[in-house]
Amino acid sequence: MSFILMQQEADALLAMEKHYTGAERFTFPSLGGALRISLHSEAMREEFNLDITRGRIELKKNTFQLRAQRAIVLARIDIGGAPHRNTDGEEMLKTTLAGFGVQLDNDQLIVHTTPENFSLKKHTIIQAMLAVNDLFYLASPFVASLFVEDVTNWFERSDIRYTPKIKFTGKSGYDHMFDFVIPKSRKQPERLVQAIANPRKESAEALVFKWVDTKETRSSDSRLYVFLNDTGSIVASSVVDALRNYNLKPLFWSERESYRDDLAA
């Protein structure tokens, strides 16, 4: 028997306040363990299960292992793919992943590692997942264009020289990818540029970490400019403050013409 849950019904269930009515105290599961907690709605009509699973990967020397896990996060459901000018979305996805040394195979993201560099590769695949997440957020819901592509096209129309998709190794030893680098000139120092299609406090904080880890390996006068997509929405002040507090320079996409001379110099 199949059961179809409409989007409106799913949203209502997700937003519903949930309560634990038992007296048992729980301990977070150990590696490889799982825990299920029964919850109820306030009216006690609906029942929910909170499942907590703590995965475990055992690394063995001289053994090749391919591990993958598929998960659906109900609190965030993306319906439909993002339209864009590129006629082959899969090729654009593969190009983005290749910049991190990550392969795409049958909907699985694959990176090869050893016990010695496992933490570095884990960092790499997380960065790749964040990049893919931002890749398909449109600069405008009515314009079939990716935000990074919009920035690229504007650079070219504005005669702003740049190198795309540059990877730097930070002080921690982790690699960090930046969307663009504008090389040093007689008038301006090296400028790194990152485009954030969906500006949120979380994405700003992640970028701050990336910059703090990277800047000590660059010239002391290097700067990081951050294009914030404000098309059709207002960027929260918490995003701007998080960037400015660490001397990153936020640039609003709607005001891009005012930054042209600074970036082209």
Secondary structure as the mmCIF struct_conf table of DSSP 4:
data_model
#
loop_
_struct_conf.conf_type_id
_struct_conf.id
_struct_conf.beg_label_comp_id
_struct_conf.beg_label_asym_id
_struct_conf.beg_label_seq_id
_struct_conf.end_label_comp_id
_struct_conf.end_label_asym_id
_struct_conf.end_label_seq_id
HELX_RH_AL_P HELX_RH_AL_P1 GLN A 7 ALA A 15
BEND BEND1 MET A 16 MET A 16
STRN STRN1 LYS A 18 HIS A 19
TURN_TY1_P TURN_TY1_P1 LEU A 31 GLY A 32
STRN STRN2 ALA A 34 SER A 41
TURN_TY1_P TURN_TY1_P2 GLU A 42 ALA A 43
BEND BEND2 MET A 44 MET A 44
STRN STRN3 GLU A 47 THR A 53
TURN_TY1_P TURN_TY1_P3 LYS A 61 ASN A 62
TURN_TY1_P TURN_TY1_P4 LEU A 74 ALA A 75
BEND BEND3 GLY A 80 GLY A 80
HELX_LH_PP_P HELX_LH_PP_P1 GLY A 81 PRO A 83
BEND BEND4 ARG A 85 ARG A 85
BEND BEND5 THR A 87 THR A 87
HELX_RH_AL_P HELX_RH_AL_P2 GLY A 89 ALA A 98
TURN_TY1_P TURN_TY1_P5 GLY A 99 GLY A 101
STRN STRN4 GLN A 103 ASP A 105
TURN_TY1_P TURN_TY1_P6 ASN A 106 ASP A 107
STRN STRN5 GLN A 108 ILE A 110
BEND BEND6 PRO A 115 PRO A 115
TURN_TY1_P TURN_TY1_P7 GLU A 116 ASN A 117
HELX_RH_AL_P HELX_RH_AL_P3 PHE A 118 LEU A 135
TURN_TY1_P TURN_TY1_P8 PHE A 136 PHE A 136
BEND BEND7 TYR A 137 TYR A 137
STRN STRN6 LEU A 138 SER A 140
TURN_TY1_P TURN_TY1_P9 PRO A 141 PHE A 142
STRN STRN7 VAL A 143 LEU A 146
HELX_RH_AL_P HELX_RH_AL_P4 PHE A 147 ARG A 157
TURN_TY1_P TURN_TY1_P10 SER A 158 ASP A 159
STRN STRN8 THR A 163 THR A 169
TURN_TY1_P TURN_TY1_P11 LYS A 171 SER A 172
BEND BEND8 GLY A 173 GLY A 173
STRN STRN9 ASP A 175 ILE A 182
HELX_LH_PP_P HELX_LH_PP_P2 PRO A 183 LYS A 184
BEND BEND9 ARG A 186 GLN A 188
STRN STRN10 ARG A 191 ILE A 196
BEND BEND10 ALA A 197 ASN A 198
HELX_RH_AL_P HELX_RH_AL_P5 LYS A 201 LYS A 215
TURN_TY1_P TURN_TY1_P12 GLU A 216 THR A 217
BEND BEND11 ARG A 218 ARG A 218
TURN_TY1_P TURN_TY1_P13 SER A 220 ASP A 221
STRN STRN11 ARG A 223 LEU A 228
TURN_TY1_P TURN_TY1_P14 THR A 231 GLY A 232
BEND BEND12 SER A 233 SER A 233
HELX_LH_PP_P HELX_LH_PP_P3 ILE A 234 ALA A 236
HELX_RH_AL_P HELX_RH_AL_P6 SER A 237 ARG A 244
TURN_TY1_P TURN_TY1_P15 ASN A 245 ASN A 247
STRN STRN12 LYS A 249 PHE A 252
HELX_RH_3T_P HELX_RH_3T_P1 TRP A 253 TYR A 259
HELX_RH_AL_P HELX_RH_AL_P7 ARG A 260 ALA A 264
#
